[in-house]
Amino acid sequence: MDAEAQVIIKGLETDLQNGIDHMDIDRSVHNPEFDTVKFKGTMANLGKILSADTTKLTLACKPPCKTTDMAAMVKGMQGTLRRITGFVDSIPLDAGKTYIEHIQKLVKYAFIEIISLCKSVAEAKDADKIDQILQSTGSVWEACKQFETHTAKDNREAVNRIWQTQTELIADAQEELKEFIDEQNEDSGDNDDDEDEDDGWGDIMSNGTKMTPVQLETCKKCQQAIKMTTMVFKKIQLRCIKVKPSSDDMEANAWLDKICKSGQLVSDRVDELASSFYEEDDDLKTYIESFVASALGLIDLVEAQVKEEEHIKWFQMCRKQYELLQIKTL
């Protein structure tokens, strides 16, 4: 690739990075004609066009590269990039912040993979580097395919996907903490002869491998609270996220964004709390307080949304359990 071609491919890289940075800028868009279902089809078509542009670019840039050929392909891809960015910009805020971020994530992923392809092309001095170019091309194809296979149909689906991931992470944290507690109980039954054996793991595991009875009891209470949190998340998903409310879409999307953000906070606090037991941590009290506060904040949002008396009572019982955890462990 000659110097002129290098400049052209670098220009494409710059356009891609500018497109990524452009999506990080908050903007207020009013588009009453916007339809998430139609947009899903638009994304699928854009993915196919971008994938085709990528194929053309790869063929034009493979060594030996002809500058005139690749310049035309780069120009075509730059036009597609502007179209994609324009479509992303057309999404109104009332479609849901989570939905907007979901679309942006898909597009950014594709743009980043194309940047990698540009670098592979620029570094390919001869035909021996064609495998690297083809590998990068395949990654772009996969990213473009996700426009068709992964685009959510609306904000509710985007939130539901994130919620499912959060639920699974919390369940994993609970299970790992349970295994840790079981190991602690097993260790408490070991005899002194076992302690004399040095298998090398003591130095690696360092602090916190052996808990005091008080610490272990606190750990058990937290594990039960995290287990309950998994149930809370599943019930919220079933009763609040998957079920379309009676409110209008704008109000519903605003609430879905709030619950998604609150759920992410709870998931983060669960991770901090569960991790703190694996080694001595003076901030355990803070972690418990933060976890309880995040869980109660989530319950507040749910109680304002749920109408059925039986479900309200269930969430109120969960609230009491979180409050008891804070009282009994601090």
Rosetta blueprint (number, residue, H / E / L):
1 M L
2 D L
3 A H
4 E H
5 A H
6 Q H
7 V H
8 I H
9 I H
10 K H
11 G H
12 L H
13 E H
14 T H
15 D H
16 L H
17 Q H
18 N H
19 G H
20 I H
21 D H
22 H H
23 M H
24 D L
25 I L
26 D L
27 R L
28 S L
29 V L
30 H L
31 N L
32 P L
33 E L
34 F L
35 D L
36 T H
37 V H
38 K H
39 F H
40 K H
41 G H
42 T H
43 M H
44 A H
45 N H
46 L H
47 G H
48 K H
49 I H
50 L H
51 S H
52 A H
53 D H
54 T H
55 T H
56 K H
57 L H
58 T H
59 L H
60 A H
61 C H
62 K L
63 P L
64 P L
65 C L
66 K L
67 T H
68 T H
69 D H
70 M H
71 A H
72 A H
73 M H
74 V H
75 K H
76 G H
77 M H
78 Q H
79 G H
80 T H
81 L H
82 R H
83 R H
84 I H
85 T H
86 G H
87 F H
88 V H
89 D H
90 S L
91 I L
92 P L
93 L H
94 D H
95 A H
96 G L
97 K H
98 T H
99 Y H
100 I H
101 E H
102 H H
103 I H
104 Q H
105 K H
106 L H
107 V H
108 K H
109 Y H
110 A H
111 F H
112 I H
113 E H
114 I H
115 I H
116 S H
117 L H
118 C H
119 K H
120 S H
121 V H
122 A H
123 E H
124 A L
125 K L
126 D L
127 A H
128 D H
129 K H
130 I H
131 D H
132 Q H
133 I H
134 L H
135 Q H
136 S H
137 T H
138 G H
139 S H
140 V H
141 W H
142 E H
143 A H
144 C H
145 K H
146 Q H
147 F H
148 E H
149 T H
150 H L
151 T L
152 A L
153 K L
154 D L
155 N H
156 R H
157 E H
158 A H
159 V H
160 N H
161 R H
162 I H
163 W H
164 Q H
165 T H
166 Q H
167 T H
168 E H
169 L H
170 I H
171 A H
172 D H
173 A H
174 Q H
175 E H
176 E H
177 L H
178 K H
179 E H
180 F H
181 I H
182 D H
183 E H
184 Q H
185 N H
186 E H
187 D H
188 S L
189 G L
190 D L
191 N L
192 D H
193 D H
194 D H
195 E H
196 D H
197 E L
198 D L
199 D L
200 G L
201 W H
202 G H
203 D H
204 I H
205 M H
206 S L
207 N L
208 G L
209 T L
210 K L
211 M L
212 T L
213 P H
214 V H
215 Q H
216 L H
217 E H
218 T H
219 C H
220 K H
221 K H
222 C H
223 Q H
224 Q H
225 A H
226 I H
227 K H
228 M H
229 T H
230 T H
231 M H
232 V H
233 F H
234 K H
235 K H
236 I H
237 Q H
238 L H
239 R H
240 C H
241 I H
242 K L
243 V L
244 K L
245 P L
246 S L
247 S L
248 D L
249 D H
250 M H
251 E H
252 A H
253 N H
254 A H
255 W H
256 L H
257 D H
258 K H
259 I H
260 C H
261 K H
262 S H
263 G H
264 Q H
265 L H
266 V H
267 S H
268 D H
269 R H
270 V H
271 D H
272 E H
273 L H
274 A H
275 S H
276 S H
277 F L
278 Y L
279 E L
280 E L
281 D L
282 D L
283 D L
284 L H
285 K H
286 T H
287 Y H
288 I H
289 E H
290 S H
291 F H
292 V H
293 A H
294 S H
295 A H
296 L H
297 G H
298 L H
299 I H
300 D H
301 L H
302 V H
303 E H
304 A L
305 Q L
306 V L
307 K L
308 E L
309 E H
310 E H
311 H H
312 I H
313 K H
314 W H
315 F H
316 Q H
317 M H
318 C H
319 R H
320 K H
321 Q H
322 Y H
323 E H
324 L H
325 L H
326 Q H
327 I H
328 K H
329 T H
330 L L
